């Protein structure tokens, strides 16, 4: 009978020890994780940018755009670099190389393809998932025929 009592007491201590150890060690691993704290996002806004659209070897017009970016604040602090040149370059490259998008007649899904492409290209160039979201502030297409040549050539106007 004494053996059963000692065996039962031993089982209780082992169970209690295992429970205590799992709770204690589980708390250590969750508190000491290497993932950075989520500090939220920082909104970055680009300047107006014009991107030439080339179709058939000729300039057919210009896309004029201004974008906002929701960037991960913790990763921005960690990288210690200005992400805006990389983000602007990514936007320029994605718009310039988007030959499947007709900017004269945008279709549903075109804007999502552009924003997703800009975010992924910017993150690839930055080496981290800094850009969480890309938003259009302005998006205009100006046909080549609608551009005043006297503004470009400096022949009157503009003063």
N, C-alpha and C positions, 0 to 999 in steps of 0.2 A: 504494500500500500504506500509506503514511503517513496518507492521508486516512481509511482505514478504522480505523486504530489511534486517531487523534484523535477520530473519530466515536464509537467504542466507549467511549473514556475519558469523553467528554462525556455519553453515555447513562448511564454508571455514576454520575457526579457528579449528574446531574439526578435519577436514581432515588433515590440516597442522600439528596439534599437534600429531595426530596418526602416521603420516609419520615420523616426527622427532623422536618420541619415538621409533618406530620400528627400524629406522636406528641407533639410539644411543644405544639402548639395544642390538641389533644384533651385533654391533661392540664390545660391552663389553663381550659378551659371546664367541665370536670367539677369542678374544685376551687373555682371561683369562682361556683358556681350560687347563685341567690338564694333557693332553697328553704331554709327553716329546718331545722336539725338535728332529728331525731326524738328528743325527750327522754323519750318514753314517755307514760304516762297518769297522771293523778291521780284517785283515787276520791273522789267527792263524794257525801254521803248527805243526803237531805232529811229534814225532820221529818215526823211523821205528819200527813197532810193529809186532810180530809174534803171530798168533792165531792158536792153534791146531784145526784141524778138525777131529771130532770123528764120525765114521760111524760104526755101528754094534759093538760098544763097544771097537773098536781099533782106534788108531790114523792112519788116512789115509794120512795125510800130514799137511802142515802148510800154512796158508795164511799170506803172508808178505805184509804189507800195510803201506803207509804213506799218511796222509790226510791233506787237508787244509780246514779251516772253515772260512766262512764269518760270523762274529759275530756282533751283534748290539752294536755299541760303547756306546750309551746312556745307555742301560741296563747294559753293563759291568761296566760302571762308577757307576751306581746306586747300583749294587749288591756288589761291593767292595770285590770280591773273585776271585781267579784264576780259570777260568772255565776249564782249560786244563785237570786236573785229571778226572773231570766228563765227559768230551767229550771223552777222551781215554777209560774210562770204558764203556761208551755207545757204542763206536765202537767195543770194544772187545766183549761185550755181544751180540750185534746184529749179528756180524759175527759168533761167536761161536754157537749161537742158530739157525742160518739159515739153517735148515736141508733140506729145499726145494730147495736150491741152490746147484748145482753141480759145484764146483770150478774148476774141471778139464775141464769142457765144459760149459763155461758161455753162456747164451742165452740173446737175447735182452730183456731188462726190468730188468734183474738181478741187474745191477749196479744202476738203478733208485730205485729199492726196497731197496737196501742196503743203499744208501745215504739218502733216505727219512726216513728209519727206524732209522739210526744213528742220524739224526737231531731231530726227534720227541722224541727219547729216551733221548738224551742229554737235550733237552728243558724240558722234564718231570722231570728229575733229578735235573735240575737247578731251576725249579719253575718259569720259564719265557721263552719267545720266544727269547732267545739270539742268538741261532744258526739259521742263515737265509739260509745258503747254505753249503753243504758238497761237496768237490771236491776230487777226487783221484789224488794224486801225483804219487803213485806207487801202483800196485796191482799184486802180483805174487802168484802162487800156487806151492809149492814144494812138490812132492810126497815123502812119507816116504822112498821109495826105493832109492831116489836120494840123500838122506842126507848121508854124509860121517860119518860112525860110529866112525872112528878114531879121528875125530875132537871132538866129544862129549866125548868119553872115554879118550882122552888125549894120545892115543897111537901114538906118532909121528905126524908129520905134524903140521901146525899151528904156528911154531916157526920161 
